Amino acid sequence: MSHIDSPSQKSFQVAIVGGGVCGLACAAALQRFGVSVDVFEAAAAFTEVGAGIGMGPNAVRVLKEFGVLDEVLKKINPGELSPKGFRYYSGLADHELVYEMCASYSVSPEDASITLHRAAFLDALVRVVDPRATHFNKRCVGLAAAPANPRRVTVRFADGSTHEADVVLGADGIRSSVRDFVVGGVGRRAAFSNTVAYRGLIPRAALTAAGFKTDVAVSPACFVGPDKHIVVVPLKKGELINVAAFAARYDVPIGSQTVPERTWVEQVARDELSSEYDGWGPDVAALIRCMPDTLSRWAVHVVHPPLDTYAAGRVALLGDAAHGMLPHLGAGAGQGLEDAYVLARLLSHPDATLDNVEAVLKVYSDVRRPRAQSVWDASYRAGSAYHFRGAHGPSKEGLSEDMRDMWKPVWHYDLDSDVESALLALRESGAFPTTAGQ
């Protein structure tokens, strides 16, 4: 990936709405590259809802480029930055091993990935963002052209305050308010995916005591079966196990069912999860017995149908706000980091100015939409395969065929090609001079 060693101080000011992983990573990159930025977070402090977060090799490369990888590695055992491959087991009967990534895909040192608790990841990012640029209890409720200068953007907050900026980046997640501005108020595009996820953390010692036999101390595992699957990922040197149990419907289209926002995340009794997985194999039963008596059930929402653009004027979206996807390839956070990388490279480019920033954001959208949508589609196909609805059927051979090389296009993407395509488009349009600096 291309390095930017000489930050260029920009005359324009950027506001990032949303202080989650994607927003903070983007802020860290922009600050490093000499762009003035403020981050507005709705909560009283930087927090991430959820448990574990995975960063594939493509995301790890971005973190390194942003200069934050070392801080992230301080939060985990450095040895955990290593190539990893899921093992897929039947969730039924005797838990036959049906697919092993490392056996069918030549994993190299360049495939190093990390998994850690979201709170730890966020804490690492906080350490590299200027605290003077962070603002809490600022829930965005709308955007509009600034009264005194319509070329600037006013961000309105729930507490009645406002902030003006030259550029606004919406990293405010699947419930994005900034997205309303970009799509012109025509539908929020956050659609229920017909999938729910039950999440919890289990001490590995408790799993062992319960008779759980599958080895999950080092490598992550996935139990697959009809319309359901369970992802089991070790954290904290294998001492803690992050569990996400998914159940999906395929008899209705995505977005046809509405879930009230107040119930997107609910606390439910463990018995509900037991009922969902009734009849599955002994390790699944043992795992569920070890889950907390009360656990969280998430109604997984995605951006659907795809947005026609990620940018409108001087406002752009990134991360889940732009392309929230099913988590079945663990690729959503990585796509947000890729967005942040392209935005940071373009906005910090020596030829990016207040006069051409709208063209910069439009080209960002043009190059990122095909890539992010391809990963969105692949994540959907992955879930279908896990749920025995893949193109090649539910046999061991069919599952292997459906899952073969699923990760290559996600992990091994030339992100700098997006940047170069964007720069070429900017020069051809006249927004950037043809003799632009690199």
Secondary structure, DSSP 8 states (H G I E B T S, - for coil): -----S----SSEEEEE--SHHHHHHHHHHHHTT-EEEEE-SSSS----SSEEEE-HHHHHHHHHHT-HHHHHTTS-GGGSEE---EEEESSTT--EEEEHHHHS---GGGEEEEEEHHHHHHHHHTTS-GGGEE-S--EEEEEE-SS-TTSEEEEETTS-EEEESEEEE---TT-SHHHHHTTTS---EEEEEEEEEEEEEEHHHHHHTT--S--SSS-EEEEETTEEEEEEEETTTTEEEEEEEEE--SS-TTSS---GGGSEEEEEHHHHHHHTTT--HHHHHHHHHS-SEEEEEEEEEE-S--S-SEETTEEE-THHHH---STTS-HHHHHHHHHHHHHHHHTSTT--TTTHHHHHHHHHHHHHHHHHHHHHHHHHHHHHHTT-STT-SSHHHHHHHHTTSSHHHHS--HHHHHHHHHHHHHHHTSS-TT---
